[in-house]
Each structure stands twice: as structure tokens, then as C-alpha cells.
Amino acid sequence: MLRIPRIQDADLKGKIVLVRVDHNVAKEHVVKDPFRIDVTFGTLFNILSKGGKLILMSHVGRPRDKVTGKIDMDSRYNVEPIVNYLEKKLYTKFIVPDFKEDYENGGFLGIDTAVNLLIRQLRKGEIDGIYLPNLRWFKGEEAKGMDAEKFAEQLAGLADVYVNDAFGSWQAHVSTVGVTEHLPSYAGYLMQHEINSLNQIYQPNHPLLAVIAGSKFDTKIDPLNSLLKKVDYLMMGGVIYNAYLCAKYDIKIKGVDENELAIAREFLRITKRHPKKMIEPPFIIESDTLEGKFEGQYRTIDVRNLKKGDELNYVLDIDPKSFEIPEIRKVILEARSIFVNAVMGLMPYFPDGTKTMYSLIDQNRSANKMYGGGDTLQEFRYLLPGKYIAAVDDPNYYFFSGGGTILKAIHEGKVTGLAPVKALIKNGGNKFHR
């Protein structure tokens, strides 16, 4: 049994509680799908009911340029839409502090004394709560060495207790790992629930079907290799399926670069050890443009008719006809466990493949259906709102808050392979006394 320090065992009365959440749901200044906010309410209510004071923190998007290291502080990475949603739901006012900027490299230099007054007001009950700016605006969050250690100490200096309820944030960053070395640390209710629910994937009912899509093969290759060993069937979509098709049929598809192709070729070699596991939707949608779905500029291609050297424009969806193929319907309808981390087409222009697939999966009434990933859940809710609402209360459905975390956990083979979980076990509980 996993021994992880739990929030229900923490003394929170009169304590300031620093809570790491995964509220990364704001796109273009709008909260498109609040699921990952709503599922943290249990933890937040528990803290408040025990007399704790809230400081929340989350990342939003990827504002750091991986090449230059500069941080983009554009408003599209702001936490304000999240705070506005929380305030309307909880009738609680959260203050977002401001800090000194690094005008040369972008982002905040760190947490400075500007927050001290807010902390005093929070302790006195003069303000309801604090929501820190986007964590990835702080240069220390994704740093190593002294910069990371300094930021961890700054975060810890804000509070008395740390709670991690951000299952979807599996990276070993300061806010998920480093801060546990300085504060009594506990897992929130969502974190606990997600960890327990992983057993449905670690010990699934067979046959197990995994449906994985994505725009980059390099971020999915290790989990896909691990999945192949575990699943009975694997179906892919998106750019990673395009790269796989290029590798298998020796064709070219616009948008698949040489790096992706090289990784796909290696993956293809691995799939040959499991020839019966790969499920290939045969009908794909080729488009002349990424700008929309325009009459006369898209068409259905049958993969089985492709010849070596053929060149296609952008492949942007799986044609719904693929899900009429008896072999594919049989796999989906007879699976006893289905894990979906996939939007099959370029949204919002090419939704048909995704919508058809989700509907077919729903027809399998007996399977454990597990969905993970922000885009996956968002499109389920958007494309099939009625089925989504019914699925939320259906015991055969489970929605994980982080698809990437599930893939990482599958690759590691155990939940303790996730750095934030490992940090809680190692450093958590009442190890520290403040």
C-alpha cells in the first residue's frame, strides 16, 4: 500500500496553506473547460473548513522560449481568467500580487517583499486568499541549482503547510518537488484519487485499448513504447499517426519533419514485435490548408492505396468511415478497458473523427473508459455535451486531470516514478515544524 501523507491528516487551523493546483485551463483569456478547476474544490473546501488560509499557485501554458530561455509575459499566460472563475464559483476574493520583472529576459526575478503585506492581511482574515501569478513567469520554477533552491525557499516562506493537488503537473519543478524540502507537505484529495485510479491502468481488465494522439512524437515515444508492452491494442491519431504512416509506407505528409520521421521509424521497428496490437484507421482526411475546412480543398485518402514515394498535403483528421470498419468496431466495442488521450483531428475545423470515435466508445457500455488530457476532455465536452454530462456520473467513466501524467506513470511502471509523488513520500507529513 502506498504510504503518502494526506491532507486529512494535517493540522491546518490558523495555518497558511500553499496549494499547488493544475488550473492550466485558460486559452486566449478564456476558461474553455473548468474541469481541472472544479475537481480541486474538495481540497480547497477542506482547507477552509479546517481553518486554513489559501495561497494557490498554478502554471499557465509554456511562456518560456526553450532556445533563448526568455519568458513571454503576454496576457494570454495570465491567471486572471482562472481567478475570475474561482471568485464566481466560490464567492471568494483572491488577490494576485505583482513582483519585480526581469526586463532583459522576461518574467519575475522572484518573490519579493511586495507580498509581505498581503501575507499579514491573509493571516488576519482581512483578505480571502492569494493566487500567485503564473508560476512559469518565475525564472526559478523550471530552473536547476541555486536559482531553483532560492525560489523553493521563497515559496516556502509564504506559508506554514504545502499541499500538492496538481496530479496533472508531473514535472520535477520547484512548485511540485523543491518546496516539499522546506514545508510539511501533503497530498490533496484530487492527488489521492488520481493515484488510486491509476490501478485501473496498472491492473486493467483485458482487452485494453489505448488511443493516443499528439502533435509531437518525441514527447510520446517512451510512453508509447511502454504502452505497447501493456495494451492489447494501440490506435494513434494526429501528427504522430501521420509520422507513423510516413515511416511505414515510405510516403511524405506535409508537416512531418525529419526528426519526427526518424523517431517514427524507430517506433515502427518496435511495433513489428507486436504486429497484432496496432490498429490503423485506414481513411484519413488530406487538406490543402491548415486555415480551415474549405470545399474542394480537402479529400478522403485510403491509406491502403498509398504507394512508396507518394506525397500528401496536411493530414488533419481520421475520416469517420474508419470507425465503420468491422475490425476496428470490434476492437472498440469488445474492449474491457479503454484509455483515451486523443483528439484525432485539427480543431475546430476537423472534429468529425474525434466525435465519431468518442460516440463509438460510448456504445461500449461495459468497458472502463478512462480519458485524460486537457484537450481531450475539452473536446469531449464541446463535441458531445450530452454524453459528457452523463459520463461524469457514470461509474464506467473516469476523467483524469492530466493525460501526460498518465503516460508518464505508464512509462515509469509505478506511481512513485512520478517526481512529485516521490517527493511527497520522501519529504512529506510533519517532518518539519514551523
Secondary structure, 3 states (H helix, E strand, C coil): CCCCCEHHHCCCCCCEEEEECCCCCEECCEECCCHHHHCCHHHHHHHHHCCCEEEEECCCCCCECCCCCCECCCHHHCCHHHHHHHHHHHCCCEECCCCCECCCCCCECCCCHHHHHHHHHHHHCCCCEEECCCHHHECCCCCCHHHHHHHHHHHHCCCCEEEECCCCCCCCCCCCCHHHHCCCEEECHHHHHHHHHCHHHHCCCCCEEEEEEECCCCCCHHHHHHHHHHCCEEEEEHHHHHHHHHHHHCCEECCCCHHHHHHHHHHHHHHCCCCCCEECCCEEEEECCCCCCCCCCEEEEEHHHCCCCCEECEEEEECHHHHHCHHHHHHHHHCCEEEEECCCCCCCCCCHHHHHHHHHHHHCCCCEEEEECHHHHHHHHHHCHHHHHHHHCCCCEEEECCHHHHHHHHHHCCHHHCHHHHHHHHHCECCCCC
